[in-house]
């Protein structure tokens, strides 16, 4: 159980860092080129959704393996 908890913690931390880096990069890009804001926002939202999906899949998989 404790190894699963540690693994789940790493999954959550990794997803949070990934989404944070996406947000950071998007804000820098929007600051440099405000005219492409809609394209950057769309790419940022899609990327964040994919990271959340993979993190959720990994959490469910870790939970199922632990059972």
mmCIF file of the N, C-alpha and C atoms, coordinates in Angstrom:
data_MODEL
# 
_entry.id   MODEL 
# 
loop_
_atom_site.group_PDB 
_atom_site.id 
_atom_site.type_symbol 
_atom_site.label_atom_id 
_atom_site.label_alt_id 
_atom_site.label_comp_id 
_atom_site.label_asym_id 
_atom_site.label_entity_id 
_atom_site.label_seq_id 
_atom_site.pdbx_PDB_ins_code 
_atom_site.Cartn_x 
_atom_site.Cartn_y 
_atom_site.Cartn_z 
_atom_site.occupancy 
_atom_site.B_iso_or_equiv 
_atom_site.pdbx_formal_charge 
_atom_site.auth_seq_id 
_atom_site.auth_comp_id 
_atom_site.auth_asym_id 
_atom_site.auth_atom_id 
_atom_site.pdbx_PDB_model_num 
ATOM 1   N N  . UNK A 1 1  ? 0.822  -1.198 0.000   1.00 0.00 ? 1  UNK A N  1 
ATOM 2   C CA . UNK A 1 1  ? 0.000  0.000  0.000   1.00 0.00 ? 1  UNK A CA 1 
ATOM 3   C C  . UNK A 1 1  ? 0.861  1.255  0.000   1.00 0.00 ? 1  UNK A C  1 
ATOM 4   N N  . UNK A 1 2  ? 1.939  1.273  0.763   1.00 0.00 ? 2  UNK A N  1 
ATOM 5   C CA . UNK A 1 2  ? 2.741  2.485  0.867   1.00 0.00 ? 2  UNK A CA 1 
ATOM 6   C C  . UNK A 1 2  ? 3.471  2.796  -0.438  1.00 0.00 ? 2  UNK A C  1 
ATOM 7   N N  . UNK A 1 3  ? 3.914  1.757  -1.158  1.00 0.00 ? 3  UNK A N  1 
ATOM 8   C CA . UNK A 1 3  ? 4.565  2.007  -2.449  1.00 0.00 ? 3  UNK A CA 1 
ATOM 9   C C  . UNK A 1 3  ? 3.576  2.567  -3.461  1.00 0.00 ? 3  UNK A C  1 
ATOM 10  N N  . UNK A 1 4  ? 2.350  2.100  -3.403  1.00 0.00 ? 4  UNK A N  1 
ATOM 11  C CA . UNK A 1 4  ? 1.320  2.639  -4.292  1.00 0.00 ? 4  UNK A CA 1 
ATOM 12  C C  . UNK A 1 4  ? 1.058  4.106  -3.967  1.00 0.00 ? 4  UNK A C  1 
ATOM 13  N N  . UNK A 1 5  ? 1.024  4.438  -2.696  1.00 0.00 ? 5  UNK A N  1 
ATOM 14  C CA . UNK A 1 5  ? 0.799  5.826  -2.287  1.00 0.00 ? 5  UNK A CA 1 
ATOM 15  C C  . UNK A 1 5  ? 1.938  6.721  -2.765  1.00 0.00 ? 5  UNK A C  1 
ATOM 16  N N  . UNK A 1 6  ? 3.151  6.233  -2.678  1.00 0.00 ? 6  UNK A N  1 
ATOM 17  C CA . UNK A 1 6  ? 4.299  7.004  -3.159  1.00 0.00 ? 6  UNK A CA 1 
ATOM 18  C C  . UNK A 1 6  ? 4.204  7.190  -4.671  1.00 0.00 ? 6  UNK A C  1 
ATOM 19  N N  . UNK A 1 7  ? 3.844  6.123  -5.376  1.00 0.00 ? 7  UNK A N  1 
ATOM 20  C CA . UNK A 1 7  ? 3.689  6.221  -6.822  1.00 0.00 ? 7  UNK A CA 1 
ATOM 21  C C  . UNK A 1 7  ? 2.591  7.194  -7.216  1.00 0.00 ? 7  UNK A C  1 
ATOM 22  N N  . UNK A 1 8  ? 1.476  7.159  -6.493  1.00 0.00 ? 8  UNK A N  1 
ATOM 23  C CA . UNK A 1 8  ? 0.383  8.092  -6.773  1.00 0.00 ? 8  UNK A CA 1 
ATOM 24  C C  . UNK A 1 8  ? 0.822  9.536  -6.514  1.00 0.00 ? 8  UNK A C  1 
ATOM 25  N N  . UNK A 1 9  ? 1.617  9.726  -5.494  1.00 0.00 ? 9  UNK A N  1 
ATOM 26  C CA . UNK A 1 9  ? 2.144  11.066 -5.225  1.00 0.00 ? 9  UNK A CA 1 
ATOM 27  C C  . UNK A 1 9  ? 3.021  11.563 -6.358  1.00 0.00 ? 9  UNK A C  1 
ATOM 28  N N  . UNK A 1 10 ? 3.871  10.677 -6.889  1.00 0.00 ? 10 UNK A N  1 
ATOM 29  C CA . UNK A 1 10 ? 4.705  11.063 -8.021  1.00 0.00 ? 10 UNK A CA 1 
ATOM 30  C C  . UNK A 1 10 ? 3.865  11.385 -9.250  1.00 0.00 ? 10 UNK A C  1 
ATOM 31  N N  . UNK A 1 11 ? 2.794  10.626 -9.461  1.00 0.00 ? 11 UNK A N  1 
ATOM 32  C CA . UNK A 1 11 ? 1.909  10.884 -10.601 1.00 0.00 ? 11 UNK A CA 1 
ATOM 33  C C  . UNK A 1 11 ? 1.292  12.274 -10.490 1.00 0.00 ? 11 UNK A C  1 
ATOM 34  N N  . UNK A 1 12 ? 0.786  12.599 -9.324  1.00 0.00 ? 12 UNK A N  1 
ATOM 35  C CA . UNK A 1 12 ? 0.135  13.892 -9.119  1.00 0.00 ? 12 UNK A CA 1 
ATOM 36  C C  . UNK A 1 12 ? 1.140  15.032 -9.242  1.00 0.00 ? 12 UNK A C  1 
ATOM 37  N N  . UNK A 1 13 ? 2.312  14.850 -8.658  1.00 0.00 ? 13 UNK A N  1 
ATOM 38  C CA . UNK A 1 13 ? 3.343  15.891 -8.746  1.00 0.00 ? 13 UNK A CA 1 
ATOM 39  C C  . UNK A 1 13 ? 3.774  16.092 -10.198 1.00 0.00 ? 13 UNK A C  1 
ATOM 40  N N  . UNK A 1 14 ? 3.968  14.990 -10.922 1.00 0.00 ? 14 UNK A N  1 
ATOM 41  C CA . UNK A 1 14 ? 4.364  15.094 -12.325 1.00 0.00 ? 14 UNK A CA 1 
ATOM 42  C C  . UNK A 1 14 ? 3.319  15.796 -13.172 1.00 0.00 ? 14 UNK A C  1 
ATOM 43  N N  . UNK A 1 15 ? 2.056  15.465 -12.953 1.00 0.00 ? 15 UNK A N  1 
ATOM 44  C CA . UNK A 1 15 ? 0.982  16.122 -13.710 1.00 0.00 ? 15 UNK A CA 1 
ATOM 45  C C  . UNK A 1 15 ? 0.921  17.614 -13.377 1.00 0.00 ? 15 UNK A C  1 
ATOM 46  N N  . UNK A 1 16 ? 1.061  17.938 -12.104 1.00 0.00 ? 16 UNK A N  1 
ATOM 47  C CA . UNK A 1 16 ? 1.044  19.346 -11.705 1.00 0.00 ? 16 UNK A CA 1 
ATOM 48  C C  . UNK A 1 16 ? 2.199  20.133 -12.301 1.00 0.00 ? 16 UNK A C  1 
ATOM 49  N N  . UNK A 1 17 ? 3.383  19.542 -12.295 1.00 0.00 ? 17 UNK A N  1 
ATOM 50  C CA . UNK A 1 17 ? 4.539  20.212 -12.899 1.00 0.00 ? 17 UNK A CA 1 
ATOM 51  C C  . UNK A 1 17 ? 4.364  20.372 -14.403 1.00 0.00 ? 17 UNK A C  1 
ATOM 52  N N  . UNK A 1 18 ? 3.829  19.342 -15.050 1.00 0.00 ? 18 UNK A N  1 
ATOM 53  C CA . UNK A 1 18 ? 3.617  19.422 -16.493 1.00 0.00 ? 18 UNK A CA 1 
ATOM 54  C C  . UNK A 1 18 ? 2.645  20.524 -16.867 1.00 0.00 ? 18 UNK A C  1 
ATOM 55  N N  . UNK A 1 19 ? 1.541  20.603 -16.168 1.00 0.00 ? 19 UNK A N  1 
ATOM 56  C CA . UNK A 1 19 ? 0.555  21.641 -16.459 1.00 0.00 ? 19 UNK A CA 1 
ATOM 57  C C  . UNK A 1 19 ? 1.116  23.018 -16.112 1.00 0.00 ? 19 UNK A C  1 
ATOM 58  N N  . UNK A 1 20 ? 1.888  23.104 -15.056 1.00 0.00 ? 20 UNK A N  1 
ATOM 59  C CA . UNK A 1 20 ? 2.525  24.380 -14.712 1.00 0.00 ? 20 UNK A CA 1 
ATOM 60  C C  . UNK A 1 20 ? 3.493  24.849 -15.780 1.00 0.00 ? 20 UNK A C  1 
ATOM 61  N N  . UNK A 1 21 ? 4.268  23.917 -16.332 1.00 0.00 ? 21 UNK A N  1 
ATOM 62  C CA . UNK A 1 21 ? 5.196  24.289 -17.402 1.00 0.00 ? 21 UNK A CA 1 
ATOM 63  C C  . UNK A 1 21 ? 4.454  24.700 -18.668 1.00 0.00 ? 21 UNK A C  1 
ATOM 64  N N  . UNK A 1 22 ? 3.331  24.036 -18.947 1.00 0.00 ? 22 UNK A N  1 
ATOM 65  C CA . UNK A 1 22 ? 2.518  24.444 -20.103 1.00 0.00 ? 22 UNK A CA 1 
ATOM 66  C C  . UNK A 1 22 ? 2.005  25.862 -19.905 1.00 0.00 ? 22 UNK A C  1 
ATOM 67  N N  . UNK A 1 23 ? 1.489  26.148 -18.713 1.00 0.00 ? 23 UNK A N  1 
ATOM 68  C CA . UNK A 1 23 ? 0.992  27.496 -18.434 1.00 0.00 ? 23 UNK A CA 1 
ATOM 69  C C  . UNK A 1 23 ? 2.084  28.547 -18.515 1.00 0.00 ? 23 UNK A C  1 
ATOM 70  N N  . UNK A 1 24 ? 3.259  28.217 -17.985 1.00 0.00 ? 24 UNK A N  1 
ATOM 71  C CA . UNK A 1 24 ? 4.388  29.147 -18.036 1.00 0.00 ? 24 UNK A CA 1 
ATOM 72  C C  . UNK A 1 24 ? 4.782  29.452 -19.468 1.00 0.00 ? 24 UNK A C  1 
ATOM 73  N N  . UNK A 1 25 ? 4.896  28.393 -20.267 1.00 0.00 ? 25 UNK A N  1 
ATOM 74  C CA . UNK A 1 25 ? 5.274  28.590 -21.664 1.00 0.00 ? 25 UNK A CA 1 
ATOM 75  C C  . UNK A 1 25 ? 4.226  29.364 -22.441 1.00 0.00 ? 25 UNK A C  1 
ATOM 76  N N  . UNK A 1 26 ? 2.967  29.096 -22.157 1.00 0.00 ? 26 UNK A N  1 
ATOM 77  C CA . UNK A 1 26 ? 1.893  29.803 -22.852 1.00 0.00 ? 26 UNK A CA 1 
ATOM 78  C C  . UNK A 1 26 ? 1.892  31.286 -22.484 1.00 0.00 ? 26 UNK A C  1 
ATOM 79  N N  . UNK A 1 27 ? 2.090  31.598 -21.213 1.00 0.00 ? 27 UNK A N  1 
ATOM 80  C CA . UNK A 1 27 ? 2.112  33.008 -20.807 1.00 0.00 ? 27 UNK A CA 1 
ATOM 81  C C  . UNK A 1 27 ? 3.281  33.752 -21.443 1.00 0.00 ? 27 UNK A C  1 
ATOM 82  N N  . UNK A 1 28 ? 4.446  33.102 -21.522 1.00 0.00 ? 28 UNK A N  1 
ATOM 83  C CA . UNK A 1 28 ? 5.592  33.734 -22.165 1.00 0.00 ? 28 UNK A CA 1 
ATOM 84  C C  . UNK A 1 28 ? 5.333  33.952 -23.655 1.00 0.00 ? 28 UNK A C  1 
ATOM 85  N N  . UNK A 1 29 ? 4.741  32.956 -24.303 1.00 0.00 ? 29 UNK A N  1 
ATOM 86  C CA . UNK A 1 29 ? 4.452  33.076 -25.731 1.00 0.00 ? 29 UNK A CA 1 
ATOM 87  C C  . UNK A 1 29 ? 3.415  34.155 -25.996 1.00 0.00 ? 29 UNK A C  1 
ATOM 88  N N  . UNK A 1 30 ? 2.395  34.231 -25.150 1.00 0.00 ? 30 UNK A N  1 
ATOM 89  C CA . UNK A 1 30 ? 1.366  35.263 -25.331 1.00 0.00 ? 30 UNK A CA 1 
ATOM 90  C C  . UNK A 1 30 ? 1.938  36.657 -25.083 1.00 0.00 ? 30 UNK A C  1 
ATOM 91  N N  . UNK A 1 31 ? 2.889  36.754 -24.170 1.00 0.00 ? 31 UNK A N  1 
ATOM 92  C CA . UNK A 1 31 ? 3.523  38.042 -23.922 1.00 0.00 ? 31 UNK A CA 1 
ATOM 93  C C  . UNK A 1 31 ? 4.378  38.496 -25.094 1.00 0.00 ? 31 UNK A C  1 
ATOM 94  N N  . UNK A 1 32 ? 4.989  37.545 -25.777 1.00 0.00 ? 32 UNK A N  1 
ATOM 95  C CA . UNK A 1 32 ? 5.849  37.888 -26.913 1.00 0.00 ? 32 UNK A CA 1 
ATOM 96  C C  . UNK A 1 32 ? 5.061  38.134 -28.192 1.00 0.00 ? 32 UNK A C  1 
ATOM 97  N N  . UNK A 1 33 ? 3.996  37.357 -28.399 1.00 0.00 ? 33 UNK A N  1 
ATOM 98  C CA . UNK A 1 33 ? 3.197  37.485 -29.617 1.00 0.00 ? 33 UNK A CA 1 
ATOM 99  C C  . UNK A 1 33 ? 1.712  37.454 -29.271 1.00 0.00 ? 33 UNK A C  1 
ATOM 100 N N  . UNK A 1 34 ? 1.161  38.571 -28.829 1.00 0.00 ? 34 UNK A N  1 
ATOM 101 C CA . UNK A 1 34 ? -0.246 38.588 -28.420 1.00 0.00 ? 34 UNK A CA 1 
ATOM 102 C C  . UNK A 1 34 ? -1.229 38.315 -29.565 1.00 0.00 ? 34 UNK A C  1 
ATOM 103 N N  . UNK A 1 35 ? -0.802 38.479 -30.792 1.00 0.00 ? 35 UNK A N  1 
ATOM 104 C CA . UNK A 1 35 ? -1.716 38.270 -31.923 1.00 0.00 ? 35 UNK A CA 1 
ATOM 105 C C  . UNK A 1 35 ? -2.060 36.804 -32.156 1.00 0.00 ? 35 UNK A C  1 
ATOM 106 N N  . UNK A 1 36 ? -1.277 35.871 -31.621 1.00 0.00 ? 36 UNK A N  1 
ATOM 107 C CA . UNK A 1 36 ? -1.576 34.448 -31.791 1.00 0.00 ? 36 UNK A CA 1 
ATOM 108 C C  . UNK A 1 36 ? -2.188 33.837 -30.521 1.00 0.00 ? 36 UNK A C  1 
ATOM 109 N N  . UNK A 1 37 ? -2.768 34.684 -29.685 1.00 0.00 ? 37 UNK A N  1 
ATOM 110 C CA . UNK A 1 37 ? -3.341 34.255 -28.422 1.00 0.00 ? 37 UNK A CA 1 
ATOM 111 C C  . UNK A 1 37 ? -4.347 33.110 -28.563 1.00 0.00 ? 37 UNK A C  1 
ATOM 112 N N  . UNK A 1 38 ? -5.307 33.142 -29.508 1.00 0.00 ? 38 UNK A N  1 
ATOM 113 C CA . UNK A 1 38 ? -6.265 32.026 -29.593 1.00 0.00 ? 38 UNK A CA 1 
ATOM 114 C C  . UNK A 1 38 ? -5.608 30.679 -29.909 1.00 0.00 ? 38 UNK A C  1 
ATOM 115 N N  . UNK A 1 39 ? -4.611 30.690 -30.778 1.00 0.00 ? 39 UNK A N  1 
ATOM 116 C CA . UNK A 1 39 ? -3.922 29.433 -31.112 1.00 0.00 ? 39 UNK A CA 1 
ATOM 117 C C  . UNK A 1 39 ? -3.152 28.888 -29.909 1.00 0.00 ? 39 UNK A C  1 
ATOM 118 N N  . UNK A 1 40 ? -2.521 29.775 -29.173 1.00 0.00 ? 40 UNK A N  1 
ATOM 119 C CA . UNK A 1 40 ? -1.749 29.356 -28.002 1.00 0.00 ? 40 UNK A CA 1 
ATOM 120 C C  . UNK A 1 40 ? -2.684 28.809 -26.927 1.00 0.00 ? 40 UNK A C  1 
ATOM 121 N N  . UNK A 1 41 ? -3.805 29.497 -26.693 1.00 0.00 ? 41 UNK A N  1 
ATOM 122 C CA . UNK A 1 41 ? -4.746 29.029 -25.681 1.00 0.00 ? 41 UNK A CA 1 
ATOM 123 C C  . UNK A 1 41 ? -5.314 27.664 -26.039 1.00 0.00 ? 41 UNK A C  1 
ATOM 124 N N  . UNK A 1 42 ? -5.649 27.464 -27.308 1.00 0.00 ? 42 UNK A N  1 
ATOM 125 C CA . UNK A 1 42 ? -6.189 26.174 -27.735 1.00 0.00 ? 42 UNK A CA 1 
ATOM 126 C C  . UNK A 1 42 ? -5.171 25.062 -27.512 1.00 0.00 ? 42 UNK A C  1 
ATOM 127 N N  . UNK A 1 43 ? -3.940 25.300 -27.923 1.00 0.00 ? 43 UNK A N  1 
ATOM 128 C CA . UNK A 1 43 ? -2.892 24.294 -27.741 1.00 0.00 ? 43 UNK A CA 1 
ATOM 129 C C  . UNK A 1 43 ? -2.639 24.028 -26.262 1.00 0.00 ? 43 UNK A C  1 
ATOM 130 N N  . UNK A 1 44 ? -2.692 25.072 -25.444 1.00 0.00 ? 44 UNK A N  1 
ATOM 131 C CA . UNK A 1 44 ? -2.465 24.922 -24.013 1.00 0.00 ? 44 UNK A CA 1 
ATOM 132 C C  . UNK A 1 44 ? -3.571 24.085 -23.375 1.00 0.00 ? 44 UNK A C  1 
ATOM 133 N N  . UNK A 1 45 ? -4.809 24.340 -23.729 1.00 0.00 ? 45 UNK A N  1 
ATOM 134 C CA . UNK A 1 45 ? -5.932 23.596 -23.150 1.00 0.00 ? 45 UNK A CA 1 
ATOM 135 C C  . UNK A 1 45 ? -5.879 22.128 -23.578 1.00 0.00 ? 45 UNK A C  1 
ATOM 136 N N  . UNK A 1 46 ? -5.575 21.869 -24.840 1.00 0.00 ? 46 UNK A N  1 
ATOM 137 C CA . UNK A 1 46 ? -5.472 20.487 -25.317 1.00 0.00 ? 46 UNK A CA 1 
ATOM 138 C C  . UNK A 1 46 ? -4.337 19.754 -24.610 1.00 0.00 ? 46 UNK A C  1 
ATOM 139 N N  . UNK A 1 47 ? -3.193 20.404 -24.476 1.00 0.00 ? 47 UNK A N  1 
ATOM 140 C CA . UNK A 1 47 ? -2.057 19.794 -23.784 1.00 0.00 ? 47 UNK A CA 1 
ATOM 141 C C  . UNK A 1 47 ? -2.364 19.500 -22.325 1.00 0.00 ? 47 UNK A C  1 
ATOM 142 N N  . UNK A 1 48 ? -3.002 20.431 -21.634 1.00 0.00 ? 48 UNK A N  1 
ATOM 143 C CA . UNK A 1 48 ? -3.353 20.219 -20.228 1.00 0.00 ? 48 UNK A CA 1 
ATOM 144 C C  . UNK A 1 48 ? -4.363 19.080 -20.086 1.00 0.00 ? 48 UNK A C  1 
ATOM 145 N N  . UNK A 1 49 ? -5.314 19.011 -21.012 1.00 0.00 ? 49 UNK A N  1 
ATOM 146 C CA . UNK A 1 49 ? -6.302 17.932 -20.956 1.00 0.00 ? 49 UNK A CA 1 
ATOM 147 C C  . UNK A 1 49 ? -5.650 16.571 -21.177 1.00 0.00 ? 49 UNK A C  1 
ATOM 148 N N  . UNK A 1 50 ? -4.698 16.502 -22.094 1.00 0.00 ? 50 UNK A N  1 
ATOM 149 C CA . UNK A 1 50 ? -3.999 15.237 -22.329 1.00 0.00 ? 50 UNK A CA 1 
ATOM 150 C C  . UNK A 1 50 ? -3.185 14.813 -21.112 1.00 0.00 ? 50 UNK A C  1 
ATOM 151 N N  . UNK A 1 51 ? -2.535 15.762 -20.463 1.00 0.00 ? 51 UNK A N  1 
ATOM 152 C CA . UNK A 1 51 ? -1.771 15.438 -19.257 1.00 0.00 ? 51 UNK A CA 1 
ATOM 153 C C  . UNK A 1 51 ? -2.705 14.943 -18.158 1.00 0.00 ? 51 UNK A C  1 
ATOM 154 N N  . UNK A 1 52 ? -3.848 15.612 -17.992 1.00 0.00 ? 52 UNK A N  1 
ATOM 155 C CA . UNK A 1 52 ? -4.809 15.175 -16.978 1.00 0.00 ? 52 UNK A CA 1 
ATOM 156 C C  . UNK A 1 52 ? -5.327 13.778 -17.285 1.00 0.00 ? 52 UNK A C  1 
ATOM 157 N N  . UNK A 1 53 ? -5.584 13.491 -18.557 1.00 0.00 ? 53 UNK A N  1 
ATOM 158 C CA . UNK A 1 53 ? -6.066 12.165 -18.942 1.00 0.00 ? 53 UNK A CA 1 
ATOM 159 C C  . UNK A 1 53 ? -5.059 11.077 -18.641 1.00 0.00 ? 53 UNK A C  1 
ATOM 160 N N  . UNK A 1 54 ? -3.811 11.330 -18.960 1.00 0.00 ? 54 UNK A N  1 
ATOM 161 C CA . UNK A 1 54 ? -2.758 10.340 -18.692 1.00 0.00 ? 54 UNK A CA 1 
ATOM 162 C C  . UNK A 1 54 ? -2.572 10.160 -17.186 1.00 0.00 ? 54 UNK A C  1 
ATOM 163 N N  . UNK A 1 55 ? -2.627 11.252 -16.430 1.00 0.00 ? 55 UNK A N  1 
ATOM 164 C CA . UNK A 1 55 ? -2.482 11.150 -14.979 1.00 0.00 ? 55 UNK A CA 1 
ATOM 165 C C  . UNK A 1 55 ? -3.646 10.365 -14.372 1.00 0.00 ? 55 UNK A C  1 
ATOM 166 N N  . UNK A 1 56 ? -4.856 10.615 -14.834 1.00 0.00 ? 56 UNK A N  1 
ATOM 167 C CA . UNK A 1 56 ? -6.005 9.874  -14.322 1.00 0.00 ? 56 UNK A CA 1 
ATOM 168 C C  . UNK A 1 56 ? -5.894 8.393  -14.662 1.00 0.00 ? 56 UNK A C  1 
ATOM 169 N N  . UNK A 1 57 ? -5.477 8.095  -15.892 1.00 0.00 ? 57 UNK A N  1 
ATOM 170 C CA . UNK A 1 57 ? -5.282 6.703  -16.294 1.00 0.00 ? 57 UNK A CA 1 
ATOM 171 C C  . UNK A 1 57 ? -4.234 6.028  -15.418 1.00 0.00 ? 57 UNK A C  1 
ATOM 172 N N  . UNK A 1 58 ? -3.134 6.709  -15.138 1.00 0.00 ? 58 UNK A N  1 
ATOM 173 C CA . UNK A 1 58 ? -2.077 6.136  -14.307 1.00 0.00 ? 58 UNK A CA 1 
ATOM 174 C C  . UNK A 1 58 ? -2.557 5.920  -12.873 1.00 0.00 ? 58 UNK A C  1 
ATOM 175 N N  . UNK A 1 59 ? -3.358 6.836  -12.350 1.00 0.00 ? 59 UNK A N  1 
ATOM 176 C CA . UNK A 1 59 ? -3.874 6.682  -10.990 1.00 0.00 ? 59 UNK A CA 1 
ATOM 177 C C  . UNK A 1 59 ? -4.811 5.477  -10.911 1.00 0.00 ? 59 UNK A C  1 
ATOM 178 N N  . UNK A 1 60 ? -5.705 5.349  -11.884 1.00 0.00 ? 60 UNK A N  1 
ATOM 179 C CA . UNK A 1 60 ? -6.629 4.204  -11.895 1.00 0.00 ? 60 UNK A CA 1 
ATOM 180 C C  . UNK A 1 60 ? -5.855 2.898  -12.049 1.00 0.00 ? 60 UNK A C  1 
ATOM 181 N N  . UNK A 1 61 ? -4.866 2.896  -12.928 1.00 0.00 ? 61 UNK A N  1 
ATOM 182 C CA . UNK A 1 61 ? -4.057 1.697  -13.123 1.00 0.00 ? 61 UNK A CA 1 
ATOM 183 C C  . UNK A 1 61 ? -3.306 1.321  -11.861 1.00 0.00 ? 61 UNK A C  1 
ATOM 184 N N  . UNK A 1 62 ? -2.719 2.300  -11.183 1.00 0.00 ? 62 UNK A N  1 
ATOM 185 C CA . UNK A 1 62 ? -2.002 2.018  -9.932  1.00 0.00 ? 62 UNK A CA 1 
ATOM 186 C C  . UNK A 1 62 ? -2.966 1.494  -8.871  1.00 0.00 ? 62 UNK A C  1 
ATOM 187 N N  . UNK A 1 63 ? -4.167 2.035  -8.821  1.00 0.00 ? 63 UNK A N  1 
ATOM 188 C CA . UNK A 1 63 ? -5.152 1.575  -7.862  1.00 0.00 ? 63 UNK A CA 1 
ATOM 189 C C  . UNK A 1 63 ? -5.581 0.139  -8.148  1.00 0.00 ? 63 UNK A C  1 
ATOM 190 N N  . UNK A 1 64 ? -5.755 -0.175 -9.429  1.00 0.00 ? 64 UNK A N  1 
ATOM 191 C CA . UNK A 1 64 ? -6.170 -1.538 -9.798  1.00 0.00 ? 64 UNK A CA 1 
ATOM 192 C C  . UNK A 1 64 ? -5.060 -2.551 -9.536  1.00 0.00 ? 64 UNK A C  1 
ATOM 193 N N  . UNK A 1 65 ? -3.831 -2.185 -9.780  1.00 0.00 ? 65 UNK A N  1 
ATOM 194 C CA . UNK A 1 65 ? -2.702 -3.095 -9.554  1.00 0.00 ? 65 UNK A CA 1 
ATOM 195 C C  . UNK A 1 65 ? -2.548 -3.380 -8.065  1.00 0.00 ? 65 UNK A C  1 
ATOM 196 N N  . UNK A 1 66 ? -2.846 -2.396 -7.232  1.00 0.00 ? 66 UNK A N  1 
ATOM 197 C CA . UNK A 1 66 ? -2.699 -2.556 -5.787  1.00 0.00 ? 66 UNK A CA 1 
ATOM 198 C C  . UNK A 1 66 ? -3.747 -3.493 -5.206  1.00 0.00 ? 66 UNK A C  1 
ATOM 199 N N  . UNK A 1 67 ? -4.866 -3.630 -5.852  1.00 0.00 ? 67 UNK A N  1 
ATOM 200 C CA . UNK A 1 67 ? -5.969 -4.474 -5.314  1.00 0.00 ? 67 UNK A CA 1 
ATOM 201 C C  . UNK A 1 67 ? -5.617 -5.927 -5.318  1.00 0.00 ? 67 UNK A C  1 
# 
